């Protein structure tokens, strides 16, 4: 795990398990990290880490499975994880995968890391029907190598982006009878 976490975080120095004897018949293992805090190395339980860092630990065996030839499906791969960390991981893992890694995300930055033939969007029509469309097919081969896929997507070229009206929170407060006069 050190080879996974230490390169991702400048403050994590080492990860290790501590065994804690619960009783004569049971030992519990807890993950600890040595972390650089105020220029000192401090050992803390991994359980105190942020949700995003814990999520990276959950993703670790899934990434190994994809590298090892298995098909792995992950919903919201970036949930709670900084977009730059996900980008770095995707960039590092994509050449090593011998299986298949399928994931959903709302992070459009990832579009820069992947080949356009690997990108799909979910398009919703005016009646609420949804379909999954490969971006390279949706563009009918009109994407040049120097096109910015992320920008094209955000500009609505492939559809799949949410369109919504403005939400008037003052109107909502009035509607539920909350007096906002002070």
C-alpha positions in Angstrom: 0.0 0.0 0.0 3.0 2.3 0.5 3.6 2.2 -3.3 0.0 3.3 -3.8 -0.5 6.0 -1.2 2.9 7.6 -0.7 3.2 8.8 -4.3 -0.4 10.3 -4.1 0.0 12.2 -0.9 3.0 14.4 0.0 2.2 14.1 3.7 1.8 10.3 4.0 5.1 8.6 4.7 4.1 5.0 5.5 1.0 2.8 6.1 1.1 -0.3 8.3 -1.2 -2.5 10.3 -1.1 -2.8 14.1 -2.4 -6.0 15.7 -4.6 -5.4 18.7 -5.4 -8.4 20.9 -9.2 -8.3 21.7 -9.2 -11.4 23.8 -7.4 -14.8 24.0 -9.0 -15.9 20.7 -9.2 -12.8 18.7 -6.8 -10.3 17.2 -8.0 -7.2 15.4 -5.9 -5.3 12.8 -6.1 -1.6 12.4 -4.5 0.4 9.6 -2.2 3.3 10.8 -0.3 5.9 8.8 2.8 7.8 9.5 2.0 11.3 8.4 4.0 14.5 8.1 2.3 17.2 10.2 4.1 20.5 11.1 7.4 19.0 9.9 7.0 16.0 12.4 6.2 12.4 11.6 3.0 11.5 13.5 1.3 8.1 13.6 -2.4 8.2 13.4 -5.2 5.7 12.7 -6.2 5.6 9.1 -9.8 5.8 10.3 -9.3 9.5 11.0 -8.6 10.2 7.3 -11.0 12.1 5.0 -13.7 10.2 3.2 -11.9 10.7 -0.1 -8.7 9.1 1.2 -10.7 6.2 2.6 -12.4 5.8 -0.7 -9.0 5.5 -2.4 -8.2 2.6 -0.1 -11.5 1.0 -1.2 -10.6 1.5 -4.8 -7.1 -0.1 -4.5 -8.2 -3.8 -4.8 -10.5 -2.9 -7.7 -7.7 -1.2 -9.6 -5.5 -4.3 -9.0 -8.3 -6.5 -10.3 -8.5 -4.5 -13.5 -4.7 -4.6 -13.9 -4.8 -8.3 -13.3 -7.2 -8.9 -16.3 -10.6 -8.7 -14.6 -13.6 -6.5 -15.6 -14.3 -3.9 -12.9 -17.3 -1.6 -12.8 -17.2 1.4 -10.4 -20.0 3.9 -10.0 -18.9 7.5 -9.2 -15.1 6.7 -9.2 -14.4 10.2 -8.1 -16.7 10.4 -5.1 -15.0 12.5 -2.5 -11.7 12.3 -4.2 -9.9 15.4 -5.6 -10.2 15.6 -9.3 -6.4 15.9 -9.7 -5.9 12.6 -7.8 -8.3 10.7 -9.9 -6.7 12.2 -13.1 -3.3 11.1 -11.8 -4.5 7.6 -11.0 -6.3 7.1 -14.3 -3.2 8.4 -16.2 -1.0 5.9 -14.3 -3.2 2.9 -14.5 -4.5 3.1 -18.1 -1.4 1.5 -19.6 -1.3 -1.3 -17.1 -4.9 -2.5 -17.3 -5.1 -6.0 -19.0 -8.8 -6.3 -18.1 -11.4 -3.6 -18.3 -12.1 -0.7 -16.0 -15.6 0.8 -16.5 -16.6 3.8 -14.4 -19.0 6.6 -14.1 -18.0 10.1 -13.1 -19.1 13.7 -13.2 -15.5 14.9 -13.4 -15.0 16.1 -16.9 -11.2 16.4 -16.3 -11.0 12.7 -16.8 -12.0 13.1 -20.4 -8.5 14.5 -21.1 -6.9 11.3 -19.8 -8.8 8.8 -22.0 -9.0 8.0 -25.7 -12.3 9.4 -27.2 -13.3 5.9 -28.2 -13.5 5.0 -24.5 -15.8 7.9 -23.6 -19.6 7.5 -23.3 -22.2 10.0 -22.3 -25.8 9.5 -21.2 -28.1 11.5 -23.3 -31.6 12.4 -22.1 -34.3 13.5 -24.6 -37.3 15.8 -23.8 -39.4 12.9 -22.9 -36.9 11.6 -20.3 -35.7 8.7 -22.4 -32.0 7.9 -21.8 -29.4 6.3 -24.0 -25.7 5.7 -23.7 -23.7 7.0 -26.6 -20.0 6.7 -27.5 -18.6 10.1 -28.1 -16.6 9.1 -31.1 -19.8 7.7 -32.7 -21.8 10.7 -31.7 -19.4 13.0 -33.5 -19.5 10.9 -36.6 -15.7 10.9 -36.9 -15.5 14.7 -37.0 -13.2 15.1 -33.9 -9.7 16.2 -34.8 -6.7 15.0 -32.7 -6.2 18.6 -31.4 -9.8 19.1 -30.3 -10.5 19.6 -26.6 -13.0 16.9 -25.9 -13.8 18.3 -22.4 -14.6 21.7 -23.9 -16.7 20.2 -26.7 -18.7 18.2 -24.1 -19.2 21.2 -21.8 -20.3 23.2 -24.8 -23.0 20.6 -25.4 -21.6 19.2 -28.6 -22.3 15.6 -27.5 -25.4 16.4 -25.4 -25.4 14.6 -22.0 -24.9 17.7 -20.0 -27.7 18.7 -17.5 -29.9 21.6 -18.5 -32.0 23.1 -15.7 -33.8 26.2 -14.8 -32.8 28.5 -12.0 -33.9 27.6 -8.5 -35.5 30.5 -6.5 -34.8 29.7 -2.9 -36.6 32.8 -1.6 -39.7 31.5 -3.5 -39.3 28.1 -1.8 -39.1 29.7 1.6 -42.3 31.6 0.9 -44.0 28.4 -0.4 -43.3 26.6 2.9 -44.4 29.5 5.0 -41.0 30.6 6.3 -41.0 34.3 7.0 -37.6 35.7 6.0 -38.3 39.2 7.2 -35.8 40.4 9.8 
